[in-house]
Amino acid sequence: MKNKVFLTRTLHDFALKELKKKYQVEIHSGKIPIPQTKLRSKIKEVDGIICFPYDKINKDTIDLAKNLKVISTYSVGFDHIDVNYAKKKKIRVGYTPEVLTDATADLAFTLLLDVLRRVSEGDRIIREGKWKEIYGAHDYVGVDLQGKTLGILGLGRIGRTLAKRAKAFDMKIIYHNRNRISKSKEKAMGVKYTSFEKLVTQSDVLSIHVPHTKETDHLFNMKVFRKMKKSAFLINTARGKIVNEKELAIALKKNIIAGAGLDVFEEEPMNRKNPLIKLQNVVLAPHIGSSTKETRAKMAQITVKNLNLGMNGKKPIYSVGY
């Protein structure tokens, strides 16, 4: 008898083909994310699970698993899984970092360029028939990148890659991290370490690249927005709950900060009543940081490899916990 593997969503054909050679494979179809009742029902009988962000695998769900050896998530984040409890239960957990570094850094820089140069706003003006005359000297102006200070919160893989992009545009780069990198690396990268307080007050553009934790939950709120420059822009491709969206909407509406570029939100898909939707000085993307053909295919490869290793009692290529 082949081991049973359950997928909370489908994967690429090549990945499914490989899985079906080795396992009995069942794929959830229907509401996304998978309803908890179905997830809890399936986890009782399977040896491995491939899941996606927003598929909540908590302590109570893990407790139902009788034969589960591995949880392989198709994502760089793993905050939807109770990793510590999985470790306690000797269940491997694999995830997919590194491969999406370039794609996510590219999107962060895309949002930065878009909101500063008002590209999406201009697109809306044209499509809505509001472009009535050629703009003059003071009409519809954006902001230059050259010489501006980019603040990076979290100089990990994605933060460092974003710094490279910004360097090519002659931006000054400051960063704040839990742990400061070596001075030699700072010099090589052309970045300067600063406190969180100074990062907030000195940045012309502030880009978030940290995980969502108790410490970072609603880290960006009105108190922080009021400390930022009135001309500053906020970019978030990390996790939506790091930013208090209601207070961000107020800050944008009242011009407390100049604008924002967001790929992640507190509620996804985004509620149509979200006040951010009505604002012109914010660019919104539907959580597509890793969404390139090349990156998504690599993520599928790693997800399957992580699952295979875990099924054989081995540590996944990228592992958290046990």
Stockholm file with secondary structure:
# STOCKHOLM 1.0

chainA/1-322         MKNKVFLTRTLHDFALKELKKKYQVEIHSGKIPIPQTKLRSKIKEVDGIICFPYDKINKDTIDLAKNLKVISTYSVGFDHIDVNYAKKKKIRVGYTPEVLTDATADLAFTLLLDVLRRVSEGDRIIREGKWKEIYGAHDYVGVDLQGKTLGILGLGRIGRTLAKRAKAFDMKIIYHNRNRISKSKEKAMGVKYTSFEKLVTQSDVLSIHVPHTKETDHLFNMKVFRKMKKSAFLINTARGKIVNEKELAIALKKNIIAGAGLDVFEEEPMNRKNPLIKLQNVVLAPHIGSSTKETRAKMAQITVKNLNLGMNGKKPIYSVGY
#=GR chainA/1-322 SS CCCEEEESSCCCHHHHHHHHHHSEEEECCSSSSCCHHHHHHHHTTCSEEEECTTCCBCHHHHHTCSSCCEEEESSSCCTTBCHHHHHHTTCEEECCCSTTHHHHHHHHHHHHHHHHHTHHHHHHHHHTTCCCSCCCTTSSCCCCCTTCEEEEECCSHHHHHHHHHHHHTTCEEEEECSSCCCHHHHHHHTEEECCHHHHHHHCSEEEECCCCCTTTTTCBSHHHHHHSCTTCEEEECSCGGGBCHHHHHHHHHTTSSSEEEESCCSSSSCCTTCGGGGCSSEEECCSCTTCSHHHHHHHHHHHHHHHHHHHTTCCCSSEECC
#=GC SS_cons         CCCEEEESSCCCHHHHHHHHHHSEEEECCSSSSCCHHHHHHHHTTCSEEEECTTCCBCHHHHHTCSSCCEEEESSSCCTTBCHHHHHHTTCEEECCCSTTHHHHHHHHHHHHHHHHHTHHHHHHHHHTTCCCSCCCTTSSCCCCCTTCEEEEECCSHHHHHHHHHHHHTTCEEEEECSSCCCHHHHHHHTEEECCHHHHHHHCSEEEECCCCCTTTTTCBSHHHHHHSCTTCEEEECSCGGGBCHHHHHHHHHTTSSSEEEESCCSSSSCCTTCGGGGCSSEEECCSCTTCSHHHHHHHHHHHHHHHHHHHTTCCCSSEECC
//
